[in-house]
C-alpha cells in the first residue's frame, strides 16, 4: 500500500477527521479554526484539551493509529516528551492538544480570533 502524503487528503476532510478522532479519545473543548486566509503555513488548527499529560499523549497515539490507517503520518510532532502542550503537524492541519492551564494561558482561539470556526461535529 502506498502512503499518502498529507496533501493527498484535502485539508477540510483531514481537519474533520482529526477532530473526530480527538473526540473519540475523550478530548475536551474541541475547536476547529479555518486559518486559510490568515496563515501561509497551514489551513486549519484543531485545538483540544486533555485532562493530563498521559491523556494528551493518548490523544496523539489514537490520532497516529487512525490516520496511519489512511496512510497519513505527521510531518512533525513537538512537545511529546514532557509537556502540557503537544503539537501534531499534519501539513495543512495542525492539532494543538493542550492541558487546560496552557490553553487558557496561550489562548489560541483569541490569538486567531479572526479565523472562522468550523462545525466539525455534523
JOSULMO-V547030 format. One record per residue. N is the residue number from 1. OMEGA is omega in whole degrees, -180 to 180 (none if undefined). BURIAL is + if it has 24 or more other ideal C-beta (glycine too) atoms within 12 Angstrom, else -. Layout:
n = {N;N}
omega = {OMEGA;OMEGA}
burial = {BURIAL;BURIAL}
//
This chain:
n = {1;2;3;4;5;6;7;8;9;10;11;12;13;14;15;16;17;18;19;20;21;22;23;24;25;26;27;28;29;30;31;32;33;34;35;36;37;38;39;40;41;42;43;44;45;46;47;48;49;50;51;52;53;54;55;56;57;58;59;60;61;62;63;64;65;66;67;68;69;70;71;72;73;74;75;76;77;78;79;80;81;82;83;84;85;86;87;88;89;90;91;92;93;94;95;96;97;98;99;100;101;102;103;104;105;106;107;108;109;110;111;112;113;114;115;116;117;118;119;120;121;122}
omega = {180;177;177;170;-179;-177;-179;176;-176;-171;179;179;179;179;179;180;180;179;-179;178;177;178;179;178;177;173;-178;174;-178;179;174;179;176;-176;-176;-178;-175;-174;173;-179;-176;180;-176;167;167;-177;178;-179;173;-176;178;176;178;179;179;177;179;175;179;179;179;179;178;-178;-177;-178;177;178;175;-179;-178;178;179;174;-179;172;-177;176;-172;-173;-178;-176;175;180;177;180;177;-176;177;178;-177;176;177;176;173;176;-169;167;-176;-178;178;-180;177;-176;-176;173;-178;179;177;-180;179;-174;178;-179;177;174;-180;175;-175;-172;-177;none}
burial = {-;-;-;-;-;+;-;-;+;-;+;-;+;+;+;+;+;+;+;+;+;+;+;-;+;-;+;-;+;+;+;+;+;+;+;-;-;-;-;-;-;+;+;+;+;+;+;+;+;+;-;-;+;-;+;+;+;+;+;+;+;+;+;+;-;+;+;-;-;+;-;+;+;+;-;-;+;-;+;+;-;-;-;+;+;+;+;+;+;+;+;+;+;+;+;+;+;+;+;+;-;+;+;-;-;-;-;+;+;-;-;+;-;-;+;-;-;+;-;+;-;-}
//
